[in-house]
Amino acid sequence: MKSVTSGIARIVVLSAFVLAALLPAAALGAQDPQDAQDPFEPVNRRIFTFNDALDRWFLRPIARGYDAVTPDPVQRRIGNVFENLRTPAVAVNQVLQGKPRTGLGDFTRFLVNSTVGIGGLFDVAAANGLPSHEEDFGQTFARWAGGQGPFLTIPVRGPATTSSAVGMVFDLFTNPMLLISPNRDRALIGALDVVDSRAQLLSSEKLISGDRYLFIRDAYLQRRAYLIDDGKVQEDPFLDDF
């Protein structure tokens, strides 16, 4: 337990240093809206090329096989379970963003689906007026800081921003999946989560056109801005060409 706590502390401190280092660098290098959003584009593109190759030769084939052998109703149940596991973090972030009432609703949703919904297999809460929400620590940090920060491409993980990258650390350690033991079982369940999430994106791939990096970057930033603003659509000069 002591070693786990020490590891968490090191990751949080390292993330804070990374965020502190990247934000000033981005501000100094920003000459126009595009530079402000993606000042590390050359590095991001190289990492994107690596990630894309890894996905094309490894993750995508596994996701296709999973999609082919797993019936849609089963995939929905699996997706429900992983969504339910992320709900405690959603509730915490609702409170941190000054929305305690919504946070209480999300916490109640977690309790209902974890019990009556059999561990989240069935979304009983939604049928009783408790809809799901998408909140994470990256959104909370972005609201506190007044913006997402520069765009990043993380090796293996994919698109992110400085706020969402640091938020991922806190998201990880507020997920009940961390309590699963032994480590082998937790790793297997985590791998299933990754494969299931990738399979859900298979049908969206046909929408990608032109420069894959630009398309995915712009789509990701637009989606994050939408979530951070709780569904409010704002004009973004960075996305005009897109």
MDAnalysis code that builds the backbone (N, CA, C; Angstrom):
import MDAnalysis as mda
import numpy as np

u = mda.Universe.empty(726, n_residues=242, atom_resindex=np.repeat(np.arange(242), 3), trajectory=True)
u.add_TopologyAttr("name", ["N", "CA", "C"] * 242)
u.add_TopologyAttr("resid", np.arange(1, 243))
u.add_TopologyAttr("resname", ["MET", "LYS", "SER", "VAL", "THR", "SER", "GLY", "ILE", "ALA", "ARG", "ILE", "VAL", "VAL", "LEU", "SER", "ALA", "PHE", "VAL", "LEU", "ALA", "ALA", "LEU", "LEU", "PRO", "ALA", "ALA", "ALA", "LEU", "GLY", "ALA", "GLN", "ASP", "PRO", "GLN", "ASP", "ALA", "GLN", "ASP", "PRO", "PHE", "GLU", "PRO", "VAL", "ASN", "ARG", "ARG", "ILE", "PHE", "THR", "PHE", "ASN", "ASP", "ALA", "LEU", "ASP", "ARG", "TRP", "PHE", "LEU", "ARG", "PRO", "ILE", "ALA", "ARG", "GLY", "TYR", "ASP", "ALA", "VAL", "THR", "PRO", "ASP", "PRO", "VAL", "GLN", "ARG", "ARG", "ILE", "GLY", "ASN", "VAL", "PHE", "GLU", "ASN", "LEU", "ARG", "THR", "PRO", "ALA", "VAL", "ALA", "VAL", "ASN", "GLN", "VAL", "LEU", "GLN", "GLY", "LYS", "PRO", "ARG", "THR", "GLY", "LEU", "GLY", "ASP", "PHE", "THR", "ARG", "PHE", "LEU", "VAL", "ASN", "SER", "THR", "VAL", "GLY", "ILE", "GLY", "GLY", "LEU", "PHE", "ASP", "VAL", "ALA", "ALA", "ALA", "ASN", "GLY", "LEU", "PRO", "SER", "HIS", "GLU", "GLU", "ASP", "PHE", "GLY", "GLN", "THR", "PHE", "ALA", "ARG", "TRP", "ALA", "GLY", "GLY", "GLN", "GLY", "PRO", "PHE", "LEU", "THR", "ILE", "PRO", "VAL", "ARG", "GLY", "PRO", "ALA", "THR", "THR", "SER", "SER", "ALA", "VAL", "GLY", "MET", "VAL", "PHE", "ASP", "LEU", "PHE", "THR", "ASN", "PRO", "MET", "LEU", "LEU", "ILE", "SER", "PRO", "ASN", "ARG", "ASP", "ARG", "ALA", "LEU", "ILE", "GLY", "ALA", "LEU", "ASP", "VAL", "VAL", "ASP", "SER", "ARG", "ALA", "GLN", "LEU", "LEU", "SER", "SER", "GLU", "LYS", "LEU", "ILE", "SER", "GLY", "ASP", "ARG", "TYR", "LEU", "PHE", "ILE", "ARG", "ASP", "ALA", "TYR", "LEU", "GLN", "ARG", "ARG", "ALA", "TYR", "LEU", "ILE", "ASP", "ASP", "GLY", "LYS", "VAL", "GLN", "GLU", "ASP", "PRO", "PHE", "LEU", "ASP", "ASP", "PHE"])
u.atoms.positions = np.array([
    [0.830, -1.205, 0.000],
    [0.000, 0.000, 0.000],
    [0.867, 1.258, 0.000],
    [1.951, 1.175, 0.802],
    [2.844, 2.324, 0.900],
    [3.515, 2.594, -0.439],
    [3.914, 1.527, -1.133],
    [4.567, 1.696, -2.426],
    [3.621, 2.261, -3.467],
    [2.335, 1.846, -3.406],
    [1.344, 2.378, -4.337],
    [1.152, 3.877, -4.116],
    [1.034, 4.271, -2.833],
    [0.857, 5.687, -2.512],
    [2.045, 6.502, -2.982],
    [3.254, 5.954, -2.773],
    [4.463, 6.639, -3.218],
    [4.484, 6.779, -4.733],
    [4.039, 5.732, -5.425],
    [3.991, 5.787, -6.884],
    [3.015, 6.827, -7.377],
    [1.860, 6.900, -6.747],
    [0.863, 7.904, -7.126],
    [1.423, 9.306, -6.934],
    [2.085, 9.517, -5.803],
    [2.644, 10.835, -5.509],
    [3.665, 11.239, -6.569],
    [4.527, 10.290, -6.981],
    [5.539, 10.602, -7.994],
    [4.889, 10.958, -9.324],
    [3.841, 10.213, -9.690],
    [3.170, 10.492, -10.964],
    [2.512, 11.869, -10.951],
    [1.850, 12.198, -9.843],
    [1.176, 13.495, -9.739],
    [2.182, 14.634, -9.812],
    [3.302, 14.487, -9.089],
    [4.326, 15.532, -9.097],
    [4.918, 15.687, -10.489],
    [5.218, 14.545, -11.146],
    [5.768, 14.597, -12.495],
    [4.796, 15.262, -13.458],
    [3.517, 14.947, -13.342],
    [2.504, 15.539, -14.213],
    [2.434, 17.046, -14.017],
    [2.534, 17.479, -12.772],
    [2.491, 18.910, -12.477],
    [3.674, 19.624, -13.117],
    [4.872, 18.997, -13.049],
    [6.058, 19.597, -13.660],
    [5.923, 19.676, -15.178],
    [5.362, 18.595, -15.762],
    [5.163, 18.593, -17.215],
    [4.212, 19.700, -17.634],
    [3.110, 19.837, -16.919],
    [2.134, 20.874, -17.236],
    [2.750, 22.245, -17.084],
    [3.506, 22.461, -16.009],
    [4.128, 23.760, -15.766],
    [5.149, 24.092, -16.847],
    [5.811, 23.063, -17.380],
    [6.828, 23.304, -18.403],
    [6.220, 23.565, -19.774],
    [5.137, 22.861, -20.082],
    [4.558, 22.963, -21.410],
    [3.764, 24.243, -21.638],
    [3.028, 24.674, -20.639],
    [2.177, 25.846, -20.829],
    [2.967, 27.107, -21.155],
    [4.043, 27.455, -20.421],
    [4.819, 28.634, -20.785],
    [5.445, 28.511, -22.165],
    [5.933, 27.309, -22.503],
    [6.548, 27.118, -23.811],
    [5.543, 27.361, -24.922],
    [4.326, 26.906, -24.709],
    [3.278, 27.098, -25.715],
    [2.935, 28.572, -25.861],
    [2.866, 29.271, -24.735],
    [2.524, 30.691, -24.774],
    [3.584, 31.489, -25.519],
    [4.881, 31.126, -25.333],
    [5.957, 31.851, -25.985],
    [5.980, 31.585, -27.486],
    [5.601, 30.369, -27.866],
    [5.676, 30.004, -29.271],
    [4.426, 30.324, -30.057],
    [3.362, 30.765, -29.410],
    [2.090, 30.989, -30.097],
    [2.113, 32.277, -30.894],
    [1.896, 32.172, -32.197],
    [1.844, 33.349, -33.054],
    [0.456, 33.559, -33.636],
    [-0.340, 32.521, -33.713],
    [-1.692, 32.623, -34.237],
    [-2.508, 31.534, -33.563],
    [-3.843, 31.517, -33.794],
    [-4.682, 30.522, -33.109],
    [-4.214, 29.085, -33.303],
    [-3.735, 28.747, -34.517],
    [-3.315, 27.373, -34.745],
    [-2.065, 27.048, -33.932],
    [-1.076, 27.978, -33.915],
    [0.132, 27.753, -33.132],
    [-0.194, 27.627, -31.653],
    [-1.164, 28.415, -31.180],
    [-1.525, 28.375, -29.770],
    [-2.102, 27.028, -29.383],
    [-2.806, 26.387, -30.294],
    [-3.432, 25.104, -30.004],
    [-2.480, 23.942, -30.233],
    [-1.573, 24.064, -31.191],
    [-0.712, 22.926, -31.530],
    [0.734, 23.384, -31.755],
    [1.379, 23.933, -30.716],
    [2.754, 24.422, -30.881],
    [3.776, 23.298, -31.025],
    [3.395, 22.068, -30.704],
    [4.309, 20.932, -30.764],
    [3.999, 20.027, -31.946],
    [3.433, 20.600, -33.024],
    [2.958, 19.773, -34.131],
    [4.020, 18.834, -34.708],
    [5.263, 19.259, -34.938],
    [6.245, 18.315, -35.503],
    [6.436, 17.064, -34.637],
    [6.563, 17.252, -33.324],
    [6.716, 16.115, -32.413],
    [5.429, 15.301, -32.361],
    [4.295, 16.009, -32.283],
    [3.001, 15.326, -32.235],
    [2.799, 14.435, -33.465],
    [3.215, 14.919, -34.632],
    [3.036, 14.139, -35.859],
    [3.880, 12.874, -35.835],
    [5.094, 12.954, -35.314],
    [5.936, 11.755, -35.243],
    [5.331, 10.710, -34.306],
    [4.836, 11.186, -33.174],
    [4.199, 10.258, -32.230],
    [2.919, 9.692, -32.840],
    [2.195, 10.539, -33.557],
    [0.962, 10.084, -34.221],
    [1.269, 8.975, -35.227],
    [2.351, 9.120, -35.988],
    [2.735, 8.105, -36.964],
    [3.014, 6.778, -36.280],
    [3.707, 6.833, -35.140],
    [3.986, 5.618, -34.372],
    [2.682, 4.998, -33.864],
    [1.814, 5.831, -33.266],
    [0.543, 5.334, -32.731],
    [-0.325, 4.733, -33.829],
    [-0.328, 5.384, -34.993],
    [-1.168, 4.929, -36.092],
    [-0.709, 3.558, -36.586],
    [0.611, 3.368, -36.651],
    [1.143, 2.073, -37.071],
    [0.811, 0.998, -36.035],
    [0.938, 1.335, -34.761],
    [0.615, 0.389, -33.690],
    [-0.855, -0.007, -33.747],
    [-1.697, 0.976, -34.024],
    [-3.129, 0.701, -34.114],
    [-3.442, -0.155, -35.338],
    [-2.823, 0.185, -36.451],
    [-3.130, -0.513, -37.701],
    [-2.696, -1.976, -37.664],
    [-1.584, -2.250, -37.017],
    [-1.053, -3.612, -37.045],
    [-1.387, -4.437, -35.807],
    [-1.887, -3.780, -34.772],
    [-2.128, -4.522, -33.534],
    [-3.536, -4.312, -32.983],
    [-3.862, -3.080, -32.581],
    [-5.120, -2.859, -31.871],
    [-6.343, -2.983, -32.764],
    [-6.283, -2.420, -33.962],
    [-7.439, -2.480, -34.851],
    [-7.816, -3.914, -35.232],
    [-6.869, -4.760, -35.605],
    [-7.247, -6.156, -35.903],
    [-7.897, -6.865, -34.712],
    [-7.377, -6.598, -33.502],
    [-7.978, -7.212, -32.315],
    [-9.400, -6.685, -32.122],
    [-9.585, -5.371, -32.304],
    [-10.913, -4.776, -32.134],
    [-11.888, -5.331, -33.170],
    [-11.422, -5.541, -34.397],
    [-12.289, -6.099, -35.431],
    [-12.688, -7.538, -35.103],
    [-11.724, -8.295, -34.607],
    [-12.042, -9.665, -34.214],
    [-13.039, -9.695, -33.065],
    [-12.826, -8.822, -32.094],
    [-13.748, -8.712, -30.950],
    [-15.141, -8.327, -31.429],
    [-15.207, -7.374, -32.361],
    [-16.497, -6.909, -32.870],
    [-17.202, -8.007, -33.658],
    [-16.413, -8.834, -34.341],
    [-16.998, -9.885, -35.177],
    [-17.586, -11.019, -34.347],
    [-16.963, -11.339, -33.219],
    [-17.407, -12.510, -32.443],
    [-18.297, -12.141, -31.251],
    [-18.387, -10.852, -30.951],
    [-19.170, -10.428, -29.783],
    [-20.479, -9.801, -30.240],
    [-21.608, -10.382, -29.923],
    [-22.902, -9.819, -30.339],
    [-23.082, -8.397, -29.796],
    [-23.818, -7.593, -30.533],
    [-24.043, -6.200, -30.136],
    [-24.633, -6.067, -28.720],
    [-25.632, -6.889, -28.351],
    [-26.168, -6.759, -26.983],
    [-25.102, -7.002, -25.911],
    [-24.192, -7.936, -26.178],
    [-23.125, -8.215, -25.209],
    [-22.159, -7.042, -25.150],
    [-21.840, -6.468, -26.311],
    [-20.961, -5.302, -26.330],
    [-21.569, -4.136, -25.547],
    [-22.873, -3.958, -25.675],
    [-23.531, -2.879, -24.932],
    [-23.425, -3.108, -23.431],
    [-23.592, -4.356, -23.006],
    [-23.499, -4.663, -21.569],
    [-22.080, -4.413, -21.064],
    [-21.099, -4.817, -21.850],
    [-19.707, -4.597, -21.461],
    [-19.411, -3.098, -21.381],
    [-19.882, -2.369, -22.375],
    [-19.689, -0.911, -22.358],
    [-20.362, -0.268, -21.162],
    [-21.540, -0.774, -20.793],
    [-22.254, -0.246, -19.621],
    [-21.442, -0.425, -18.337],
    [-20.805, -1.594, -18.210],
    [-20.020, -1.867, -17.000],
    [-18.866, -0.885, -16.873],
    [-18.141, -0.650, -17.956],
    [-16.996, 0.260, -17.891],
    [-17.448, 1.709, -17.699],
    [-18.577, 2.067, -18.287],
    [-19.110, 3.414, -18.051],
    [-19.479, 3.583, -16.582],
    [-20.055, 2.543, -16.002],
    [-20.440, 2.601, -14.598],
    [-19.218, 2.766, -13.695],
    [-18.119, 2.095, -14.040],
    [-16.895, 2.202, -13.245],
    [-16.310, 3.614, -13.283],
    [-16.589, 4.351, -14.354],
    [-16.080, 5.720, -14.456],
    [-16.989, 6.747, -13.792],
    [-18.165, 6.313, -13.373],
    [-19.144, 7.249, -12.818],
    [-18.714, 7.916, -11.516],
    [-18.024, 7.234, -10.577],
    [-17.577, 7.936, -9.365],
    [-16.712, 9.154, -9.674],
    [-15.809, 9.029, -10.658],
    [-14.974, 10.170, -11.045],
    [-15.828, 11.280, -11.657],
    [-16.863, 10.884, -12.393],
    [-17.782, 11.877, -12.964],
    [-18.439, 12.678, -11.845],
    [-18.916, 11.971, -10.825],
    [-19.582, 12.634, -9.698],
    [-18.628, 13.584, -8.976],
    [-17.407, 13.141, -8.744],
    [-16.418, 13.989, -8.060],
    [-16.155, 15.257, -8.865],
    [-16.009, 15.117, -10.169],
    [-15.720, 16.285, -11.004],
    [-16.907, 17.229, -11.133],
    [-18.114, 16.703, -11.067],
    [-19.283, 17.577, -11.043],
    [-19.206, 18.508, -9.828],
    [-18.856, 17.933, -8.670],
    [-18.748, 18.730, -7.446],
    [-17.616, 19.748, -7.569],
    [-16.468, 19.314, -8.083],
    [-15.316, 20.210, -8.222],
    [-15.587, 21.348, -9.195],
    [-16.523, 21.147, -10.116],
    [-16.876, 22.181, -11.075],
    [-18.046, 23.030, -10.590],
    [-18.432, 22.846, -9.330],
    [-19.500, 23.665, -8.754],
    [-20.891, 23.200, -9.099],
    [-21.046, 21.887, -9.362],
    [-22.357, 21.337, -9.695],
    [-22.689, 20.187, -8.744],
    [-22.823, 20.482, -7.445],
    [-23.033, 19.407, -6.459],
    [-24.321, 18.623, -6.666],
    [-25.363, 19.298, -7.120],
    [-26.627, 18.596, -7.312],
    [-26.508, 17.538, -8.413],
    [-25.863, 17.915, -9.515],
    [-25.650, 16.957, -10.597],
    [-24.711, 15.848, -10.146],
    [-23.702, 16.225, -9.333],
    [-22.776, 15.235, -8.810],
    [-23.476, 14.205, -7.943],
    [-24.423, 14.661, -7.116],
    [-25.191, 13.746, -6.277],
    [-26.011, 12.796, -7.141],
    [-26.562, 13.329, -8.239],
    [-27.328, 12.486, -9.156],
    [-26.460, 11.417, -9.794],
    [-25.218, 11.789, -10.145],
    [-24.316, 10.816, -10.749],
    [-23.888, 9.756, -9.731],
    [-23.678, 10.167, -8.486],
    [-23.315, 9.201, -7.457],
    [-24.478, 8.232, -7.203],
    [-25.696, 8.767, -7.197],
    [-26.882, 7.917, -7.039],
    [-27.000, 6.964, -8.221],
    [-26.698, 7.468, -9.397],
    [-26.716, 6.637, -10.603],
    [-25.756, 5.455, -10.446],
    [-24.565, 5.720, -9.909],
    [-23.576, 4.662, -9.702],
    [-24.094, 3.609, -8.733],
    [-24.704, 4.046, -7.641],
    [-25.227, 3.110, -6.654],
    [-26.350, 2.244, -7.232],
    [-27.252, 2.880, -7.977],
    [-28.387, 2.154, -8.552],
    [-27.916, 1.115, -9.565],
    [-27.043, 1.543, -10.485],
    [-26.588, 0.615, -11.522],
    [-25.664, -0.473, -10.980],
    [-24.943, -0.157, -9.884],
    [-24.042, -1.150, -9.303],
    [-24.805, -2.228, -8.547],
    [-25.996, -1.901, -8.108],
    [-26.796, -2.863, -7.333],
    [-27.926, -3.439, -8.184],
    [-28.944, -2.643, -8.417],
    [-30.090, -3.108, -9.210],
    [-29.664, -3.459, -10.635],
    [-28.700, -2.696, -11.164],
    [-28.233, -2.935, -12.535],
    [-27.166, -4.011, -12.635],
    [-26.936, -4.733, -11.562],
    [-25.990, -5.871, -11.537],
    [-24.596, -5.443, -12.008],
    [-23.993, -4.577, -11.232],
    [-22.631, -4.152, -11.546],
    [-22.520, -3.235, -12.741],
    [-23.645, -2.692, -13.191],
    [-23.620, -1.798, -14.337],
    [-23.979, -2.465, -15.646],
    [-24.269, -3.748, -15.632],
    [-24.655, -4.427, -16.865],
    [-25.880, -3.786, -17.499],
    [-26.817, -3.351, -16.643],
    [-28.050, -2.738, -17.122],
    [-28.134, -1.300, -16.604],
    [-28.467, -0.381, -17.507],
    [-28.552, 1.032, -17.139],
    [-29.945, 1.322, -16.582],
    [-30.192, 0.837, -15.373],
    [-31.483, 1.028, -14.717],
    [-31.689, 2.493, -14.352],
    [-30.610, 3.177, -14.002],
    [-30.701, 4.566, -13.554],
    [-31.253, 5.484, -14.641],
    [-30.823, 5.276, -15.878],
    [-31.286, 6.142, -16.969],
    [-32.795, 6.023, -17.151],
    [-33.306, 4.819, -16.985],
    [-34.747, 4.611, -17.126],
    [-35.530, 5.248, -15.989],
    [-34.823, 5.642, -14.936],
    [-35.480, 6.279, -13.791],
    [-35.054, 7.733, -13.610],
    [-34.729, 8.381, -14.715],
    [-34.463, 9.812, -14.689],
    [-33.078, 10.215, -14.249],
    [-32.107, 9.311, -14.316],
    [-30.725, 9.636, -13.942],
    [-29.817, 9.372, -15.144],
    [-29.714, 10.317, -16.069],
    [-28.918, 10.111, -17.284],
    [-27.419, 10.139, -16.988],
    [-26.662, 9.604, -17.922],
    [-25.205, 9.610, -17.771],
    [-24.630, 10.955, -18.206],
    [-23.466, 11.293, -17.675],
    [-22.756, 12.509, -18.049],
    [-21.296, 12.167, -18.328],
    [-20.629, 13.043, -19.055],
    [-19.201, 12.864, -19.321],
    [-18.427, 13.985, -18.653],
    [-17.773, 13.671, -17.566],
    [-16.912, 14.626, -16.869],
    [-15.645, 13.901, -16.457],
    [-14.528, 14.601, -16.484],
    [-13.270, 14.017, -16.026],
    [-12.399, 15.133, -15.457],
    [-11.277, 14.739, -14.883],
    [-10.406, 15.731, -14.258],
    [-9.802, 16.685, -15.293],
    [-9.619, 16.214, -16.527],
    [-9.124, 17.092, -17.575],
    [-10.077, 18.248, -17.825],
    [-11.387, 17.965, -17.827],
    [-12.372, 19.032, -17.991],
    [-12.352, 19.985, -16.797],
    [-12.206, 19.421, -15.607],
    [-12.164, 20.262, -14.401],
    [-10.958, 21.180, -14.431],
    [-9.781, 20.647, -14.775],
    [-8.576, 21.476, -14.847],
    [-8.726, 22.560, -15.910],
    [-9.352, 22.205, -17.039],
    [-9.545, 23.179, -18.108],
    [-10.463, 24.315, -17.656],
    [-11.491, 23.991, -16.880],
    [-12.401, 25.022, -16.379],
    [-11.700, 25.898, -15.351],
    [-10.897, 25.297, -14.503],
    [-10.152, 26.075, -13.512],
    [-9.124, 27.007, -14.184],
    [-8.471, 26.482, -15.236],
    [-7.398, 27.237, -15.897],
    [-7.914, 28.172, -16.983],
    [-9.189, 28.036, -17.328],
    [-9.753, 28.887, -18.370],
    [-9.415, 28.442, -19.777],
    [-8.993, 27.194, -19.944],
    [-8.682, 26.678, -21.273],
    [-8.062, 25.301, -21.192],
    [-8.024, 24.609, -22.341],
    [-7.524, 23.242, -22.372],
    [-6.011, 23.146, -22.337],
    [-5.333, 24.190, -22.839],
    [-3.895, 24.097, -23.024],
    [-3.575, 23.511, -24.387],
    [-2.293, 23.441, -24.737],
    [-1.880, 22.962, -26.063],
    [-2.262, 21.517, -26.316],
    [-2.391, 21.203, -27.591],
    [-2.692, 19.840, -28.021],
    [-1.437, 18.986, -27.898],
    [-1.618, 17.729, -27.482],
    [-0.528, 16.777, -27.356],
    [-0.945, 15.452, -27.979],
    [0.040, 14.699, -28.447],
    [-0.195, 13.309, -28.826],
    [0.664, 12.459, -27.913],
    [0.019, 11.631, -27.110],
    [0.721, 10.816, -26.129],
    [1.028, 9.449, -26.742],
    [2.266, 8.972, -26.591],
    [2.584, 7.644, -27.135],
    [1.610, 6.580, -26.637],
    [1.084, 5.779, -27.561],
    [0.140, 4.696, -27.309],
    [-1.254, 5.241, -26.955],
    [-1.315, 6.222, -26.066],
    [-2.607, 6.741, -25.582],
    [-3.351, 7.544, -26.637],
    [-2.634, 8.377, -27.430],
    [-3.286, 9.125, -28.488],
    [-3.486, 10.592, -28.179],
    [-4.534, 11.234, -28.762],
    [-4.728, 12.674, -28.628],
    [-5.068, 13.095, -27.208],
    [-4.578, 14.293, -26.853],
    [-4.834, 14.845, -25.523],
    [-4.525, 16.328, -25.566],
    [-4.743, 16.997, -24.446],
    [-4.260, 18.355, -24.239],
    [-3.506, 18.331, -22.913],
    [-2.829, 19.428, -22.576],
    [-2.084, 19.409, -21.315],
    [-3.022, 19.197, -20.127],
    [-4.202, 19.795, -20.177],
    [-5.138, 19.617, -19.061],
    [-5.658, 18.187, -18.996],
    [-6.004, 17.609, -20.135],
    [-6.535, 16.245, -20.113],
    [-5.441, 15.225, -19.800],
    [-4.189, 15.518, -20.203],
    [-3.093, 14.597, -19.924],
    [-2.853, 14.473, -18.422],
    [-2.823, 15.613, -17.722],
    [-2.664, 15.565, -16.276],
    [-3.910, 14.958, -15.635],
    [-5.074, 15.272, -16.188],
    [-6.320, 14.728, -15.652],
    [-6.394, 13.219, -15.734],
    [-5.746, 12.631, -16.752],
    [-5.765, 11.175, -16.899],
    [-5.197, 10.470, -15.672],
    [-4.185, 11.094, -15.047],
    [-3.579, 10.493, -13.853],
    [-4.609, 10.385, -12.739],
    [-5.343, 11.470, -12.520],
    [-6.351, 11.485, -11.463],
    [-7.537, 10.606, -11.824],
    [-7.902, 10.564, -13.114],
    [-8.982, 9.675, -13.554],
    [-8.640, 8.218, -13.245],
    [-7.386, 7.871, -13.485],
    [-6.948, 6.497, -13.270],
    [-7.106, 6.081, -11.812],
    [-6.717, 6.965, -10.901],
    [-6.707, 6.597, -9.496],
    [-8.026, 6.884, -8.772],
    [-9.047, 7.277, -9.531],
    [-10.387, 7.386, -8.947],
    [-11.326, 6.361, -9.575],
    [-10.761, 5.435, -10.350],
    [-11.556, 4.382, -10.978],
    [-11.559, 3.157, -10.073],
    [-12.739, 2.653, -9.698],
    [-12.813, 1.463, -8.838],
    [-12.069, 0.260, -9.388],
    [-11.754, 0.268, -10.683],
    [-11.021, -0.844, -11.283],
    [-9.660, -1.037, -10.599],
    [-9.149, 0.048, -10.021],
    [-7.863, -0.023, -9.342],
    [-7.903, -0.985, -8.151],
    [-9.093, -1.241, -7.628],
    [-9.243, -2.100, -6.452],
    [-9.271, -3.582, -6.806],
    [-9.353, -3.880, -8.099],
    [-9.412, -5.274, -8.518],
    [-8.079, -5.967, -8.239],
    [-8.149, -7.150, -7.690],
    [-6.957, -7.920, -7.370],
    [-7.202, -9.379, -7.761],
    [-6.155, -10.079, -8.227],
    [-4.758, -9.677, -8.356],
    [-4.507, -8.778, -9.571],
    [-3.252, -8.357, -9.724],
    [-2.887, -7.433, -10.799],
    [-3.193, -8.010, -12.178],
    [-3.036, -9.332, -12.313],
    [-3.298, -9.956, -13.612],
    [-4.744, -9.759, -14.037],
    [-5.680, -9.925, -13.108],
    [-7.094, -9.744, -13.424],
    [-7.381, -8.292, -13.784],
    [-6.773, -7.375, -13.026],
    [-6.974, -5.955, -13.325],
    [-6.443, -5.607, -14.711],
    [-5.300, -6.186, -15.083],
    [-4.721, -5.927, -16.398],
    [-5.609, -6.482, -17.512],
    [-6.157, -7.676, -17.309],
    [-7.028, -8.281, -18.314],
    [-8.307, -7.467, -18.508],
    [-8.883, -7.008, -17.405],
    [-10.108, -6.200, -17.493],
    [-9.806, -4.863, -18.150],
    [-8.646, -4.282, -17.803],
    [-8.253, -3.025, -18.440],
    [-8.053, -3.201, -19.936],
    [-7.474, -4.331, -20.345],
    [-7.282, -4.604, -21.768],
    [-8.620, -4.747, -22.483],
    [-9.589, -5.390, -21.823],
    [-10.927, -5.521, -22.410],
    [-11.566, -4.151, -22.594],
    [-11.356, -3.264, -21.637],
    [-11.880, -1.898, -21.745],
    [-11.299, -1.199, -22.972],
    [-9.992, -1.346, -23.183],
    [-9.331, -0.712, -24.331],
    [-9.876, -1.277, -25.644],
    [-9.983, -2.601, -25.719],
    [-10.451, -3.232, -26.951],
    [-11.911, -2.859, -27.228],
    [-12.734, -2.859, -26.187],
    [-14.145, -2.504, -26.366],
    [-14.279, -1.052, -26.828],
    [-13.489, -0.157, -26.230],
    [-13.531, 1.260, -26.628],
    [-13.077, 1.428, -28.075],
    [-12.034, 0.668, -28.472],
    [-11.545, 0.767, -29.862],
    [-12.578, 0.216, -30.832],
    [-13.260, -0.857, -30.448],
    [-14.273, -1.442, -31.327],
    [-15.413, -0.461, -31.581],
    [-15.740, 0.359, -30.592],
    [-16.811, 1.336, -30.750],
    [-16.469, 2.405, -31.782],
    [-15.178, 2.572, -32.080],
    [-14.750, 3.598, -33.033],
    [-14.626, 3.075, -34.458],
    [-14.786, 1.774, -34.648],
    [-14.589, 1.192, -35.972],
    [-15.512, 1.812, -37.015],
    [-16.754, 2.035, -36.635],
    [-17.720, 2.577, -37.608],
    [-17.453, 4.034, -37.939],
    [-16.671, 4.717, -37.111],
    [-16.396, 6.142, -37.338],
    [-15.204, 6.363, -38.258],
    [-14.413, 5.323, -38.501],
    [-13.193, 5.486, -39.283],
    [-13.472, 5.960, -40.702],
    [-14.614, 5.556, -41.268],
    [-14.935, 5.927, -42.642],
    [-15.129, 7.432, -42.802],
    [-15.334, 8.141, -41.680],
    [-15.543, 9.585, -41.740],
    [-14.234, 10.353, -41.900],
    [-13.109, 9.717, -41.601],
    [-11.812, 10.395, -41.666],
    [-11.412, 10.604, -43.116],
    [-11.022, 11.839, -43.438],
    [-10.598, 12.163, -44.794],
    [-9.448, 13.157, -44.739],
    [-8.693, 13.245, -45.826],
    [-7.595, 14.194, -45.888],
    [-6.461, 13.804, -44.959],
    [-5.854, 14.812, -44.376],
    [-4.740, 14.611, -43.451],
    [-5.271, 13.984, -42.159],
    [-4.926, 12.724, -41.908],
    [-5.465, 12.007, -40.752],
    [-5.121, 12.715, -39.437],
    [-3.911, 13.211, -39.344],
    [-3.498, 13.884, -38.109],
    [-4.361, 15.115, -37.848],
    [-4.517, 15.953, -38.863],
    [-5.313, 17.177, -38.699],
    [-6.768, 16.853, -38.404],
    [-7.297, 15.864, -39.105],
    [-8.704, 15.499, -38.911],
    [-8.944, 15.057, -37.473],
    [-8.103, 14.137, -36.980],
    [-8.280, 13.617, -35.625],
    [-8.009, 14.696, -34.588],
    [-6.995, 15.520, -34.817],
    [-6.697, 16.605, -33.876],
    [-7.876, 17.560, -33.756],
    [-8.387, 18.013, -34.891],
    [-9.481, 18.991, -34.866],
    [-10.749, 18.403, -34.260],
    [-11.047, 17.148, -34.633],
    [-12.235, 16.493, -34.079],
    [-12.106, 16.346, -32.572],
    [-10.910, 15.987, -32.103],
    [-10.694, 15.807, -30.660],
    [-10.852, 17.135, -29.915],
    [-10.229, 18.196, -30.426],
    [-10.316, 19.487, -29.751],
    [-11.744, 20.020, -29.734],
    [-12.456, 19.808, -30.831],
    [-13.849, 20.258, -30.890],
    [-14.702, 19.491, -29.885],
    [-14.473, 18.197, -29.788],
    [-15.228, 17.370, -28.838],
    [-14.924, 17.772, -27.402],
    [-13.639, 18.000, -27.087],
    [-13.267, 18.394, -25.728],
    [-13.865, 19.751, -25.369],
    [-13.845, 20.695, -26.305],
    [-14.421, 22.012, -26.037],
    [-15.916, 21.890, -25.755],
    [-16.581, 21.016, -26.500],
    [-18.013, 20.777, -26.307],
    [-18.280, 20.227, -24.903],
    [-17.461, 19.272, -24.457],
    [-17.646, 18.673, -23.138],
    [-17.332, 19.667, -22.021],
    [-16.259, 20.423, -22.179],
    [-15.859, 21.382, -21.147],
    [-16.931, 22.443, -20.944],
    [-17.564, 22.853, -22.039],
    [-18.611, 23.877, -21.962],
    [-19.995, 23.280, -21.737],
    [-20.045, 22.007, -21.337],
    [-21.313, 21.329, -21.045],
    [-22.300, 21.396, -22.201],
    [-21.783, 21.175, -23.400],
    [-22.652, 21.093, -24.561],
    [-22.926, 22.399, -25.260],
    [-22.322, 23.485, -24.800],
    [-22.504, 24.773, -25.465],
    [-21.534, 24.873, -26.634],
    [-22.058, 25.169, -27.798],
    [-21.233, 25.267, -28.999],
    [-20.772, 26.702, -29.166],
    [-19.441, 26.885, -29.233],
    [-18.876, 28.215, -29.401],
    [-18.066, 28.263, -30.691],
    [-17.950, 29.473, -31.270],
    [-17.134, 29.635, -32.466],
    [-15.671, 29.476, -32.097],
    [-14.937, 28.782, -32.931],
    [-13.536, 28.546, -32.688],
    [-12.769, 28.821, -33.968],
    [-11.977, 29.917, -34.049],
    [-11.264, 30.242, -35.278],
    [-10.299, 29.156, -35.705],
    [-9.830, 28.366, -34.755],
    [-8.911, 27.280, -35.057],
    [-9.575, 26.218, -35.931],
    [-10.909, 26.096, -35.806],
    [-11.635, 25.047, -36.516],
    [-12.353, 25.550, -37.756],
    [-12.134, 26.843, -38.144],
    [-12.849, 27.397, -39.277],
    [-12.609, 26.604, -40.562],
    [-11.323, 26.303, -40.825],
    [-11.016, 25.570, -42.055],
    [-11.602, 24.173, -42.048],
    [-11.634, 23.556, -40.846],
    [-12.185, 22.211, -40.706],
    [-13.675, 22.210, -40.906],
])
